[in-house]
């Protein structure tokens, strides 16, 4: 029997152990091949496809992420496989196999698995490439879908790139075999584990780091987040690592001291197993938690941006068509009759019109804005379903339709001096409104709302050509009004282009971009999920022989099969759901930061993301539990 035959028999004999690793490799190769086929397709270039210049860099970034994670995953998997096979290698060495022959055996095994994974990954990729082209063509609004063809450059890059990656990691694993002695290999699985210890200082550091990063994330706005981003990232990594390596040991040891529950049923076995294995599982749990947090945060952010986009656009663009006439006595930018004519020809129904007078103002030395009457604000606010306001004489409040900026125009509850032309007036500033009511273009981005009588008195002092008119048309079905909006924008006089704002074109561009990002992110998130699940699967099956011995001993002591299933289920659920809980907590505070920046509550929407992820995790757990319990108790 030669070395190649032994390698083949070893792979087939350990197929169950290699299964998750193999499928993860296949999935990585598949996604890499599909993405690279699109990137290197001859029809995909900025000249042929509008938006290709934005999509291709995004896909290249995805390829880099796939390679980095694949490299890390293969390194971790190889290390785990060699660790669990130490006794086997010791026996082979005892029977006369040299270290050179051991390395050759491992090389043949790893090369066989990698070649099959590459071929299978490319094969699966070819099956789904056409579907991927069709979906991408729809996102990019292509009249003729991208033609299906085998892209040689993508094929070569995928095959050679992953083969080199697998070979590199195989050669790297040789160092573990080289430094191992026969006696160490034979006794590797027989060494008793000491009682896990922890440092009180490191426990305190983990709690302090997590509490600090959660506080910084919870209280961060859009400006503070730019400064706090890296400190939060560093703190969450430090806190999570020491939580699993130190705090978890302290927590489980504290549970074992609760005698009433510790000696109840099979709890003594479950907690003891978790206590003595937590150190071995710590790094894996840390990695799984971080990956889970990244998946849920990234997927959640894109998903919630997509679902909340309409609300955000309606805030920053209060009317479907809006513009500012800088001289109230004449229409220089657009004539209302022309706008209404174009809308009628396009079949668009007008929900309501806006035509309100405003006065340019200056405040806080050099800040500019517009003053409007309370009745003007309330009229439009009522149309939009917002709360109407009632001001007393001498009171005023600002309207600033950018809630994610989290900026207070002037201190609330204090009197402020407002300059109107050459005159000055003083108002008591009431709480600010961040709802989109009137077109926020130029000075109109900041509106000061004052009582009607005071506005009329001020307006009477301002020449008509210095007054401003805020115009707008809300449409019943504005989402599809892209063509008429673009046509009206072209009709705007050249020197008034910055005064015009249309909602539909920007909304459709952002919607397609986010939908495309969500679609591509789904692939990468699935890859991360599979890799994270494979970490857990691999960790369980590296300990399967030890678990079999333990279950055999328990059976001899009178423990029933159902009780053993219960013990194993708790052991598996600990590994599968602790990272989910940790990742969900990290993601919750990330969503809170995003909510602060956008000025809207995204925490409710995050429950959808958590629910979807939990459903997948539960399914993965159920499959793994079935295979693992059957293997152990067989």
Secondary structure, 3 states (H helix, E strand, C coil): CCHHHHHHHHHHHCHHHHHHHHHHHHHHHHHHHHHHHHHCCCCCCCCCCCCHHHHHHHHHHHHHHHHHHHHHHHHHHHHHHHHHCHHHHHHHHHCCCCHHHHHHHHHHHHHHHHHHHHHHHHHHHHHHHHHHHHHHHHHCCCCCCCCCCCCHHHHHHHHHHHHHHHHHHHHHHHHHHHCCCHHHHHHCCCCCCCCCCCCHHHHHHHHHHHHHHHHHHHCCCHHHHHHHHHHHHHHHHHHHHHHHHHHHHHHHHHHHCCHHHHCCCCHHHHHHHHHHHHHHHHHHHHHHHHHHHHHHHHHHHHHHHHHHHHHHHHHHCCCCEEEEECCCCCCCCCCHHHHHHHHHHCCCCEEEEEEEEEEEEEECCCEEEEEEEHHHHHHHHHHCCCCCCCCCCCEEEEECCCHHHCCCCCCCCCEEEEEECCEEEEEEECCCECCCCCCCCHHHHCEEEECHHHHHHHHHHCCHHHEEEEEEEEECCHHHCHHHHHHHHHHCCHHHHHHEEECHHHHHHHHHHHHHHHHHHHHHHHHHHHHHHHHHHHHHHHCHHHHHHHHHHHHHCCCCHHHHHHHHHHHHHHHHHHHHHHHHHHHHHHHHHHHHHHCCCCHHHHHHHHHHHHHHHHHHHHHHHHHHHHHHHC
